[in-house]
Amino acid sequence: MTRRVKIGPVSIGGGAPLAMIAGPCVIEDRKKCVGLARRLATLAAREGIPLIFKASYDKANRSSSGSFRGPGLEKGLEILREVKDRFGMPVLTDVHSVPEAEAAGVAVDVLQIPAFLCRQTDLLLAAGRTGRCVNIKKGQFMAPWDMKNAVAKVESTGNRNVLLTERGTTHGYNDLVVDMRGLLLMRESGVPVVFDATHSVQKPGGRGDRSGGESRMAPGLARAAVAAGCDAVFIETYVRPETALSDGDNAMPVAALGRLWRVLRRISDAL
């Protein structure tokens, strides 16, 4: 069994009930972000979901320099603080540099290390030193057993509130594949393991100047991951994914999450 990590009212791992991390890929504007957070808070209350809201203030690794990136650090953190205060949900966001980790650590509950940056020692140490929970996404180029080194970097700061997230492995060009053994192998590090159902069906750069994806495959992979024993599921969602400015092709509509959650919970309870 993995250790238990407590993030506000939500516990992940250590025998705690299955949890969900959900929200948009990137903050498009305040109104949309707060509106989606309201829908997720209502869903969590109705279905009894231990929920962490996620959204990025800056998507620094877009395929094209002309792609929408978000409102930036200052405005983005202001919006995320509003979500946290209004709805009482813990909040997660990506950080890309040491100064960003220090600033975001004051405002949010979970600092997420993007997959492409999971080997960046200074960033991992800075995130660890904030004392906040650190969610490290496994790089598409990383073996699951090598993620123990990223965990050790964060833990060297004295911070043991660490999560590891599986989000697929590079499979040829513009495609990812999920090896469910990776969830079990990363659990051997002793930290809770999250499964990112929507980035795992992404097709990186698949549309030339942006990524594509197959969102219809996300629920099936989520079911398999819960059956394999993950501690939480990560799902990017929008009211209308088809109009999203980032990752719409692999995101799920928020209206579909309730039904999926009920299935996932039954699988988790059966275990």
Secondary structure, DSSP 8 states (H G I E B T S, - for coil): ----EEETTEEESTT---EEEEE-SB---HHHHHHHHHHHHHHHHHHT--EEEE-BS--TT-SSTTS---S-HHHHHHHHHHHHHHH---EEEE--SHHHHHHHHHH-SEEEE-GGGTT-HHHHHHHHHT-SEEEEE--TT--GGGHHHHHHHHHTTT---EEEEE--EE-SSS-EE--THHHHHHHTTTS-EEEETTGGGEETTTTSSS-EE-GGGHHHHHHHHHHHT-SEEEEEEESSGGG-SSSTTT-EEGGGHHHHHHHHHHHHHH-
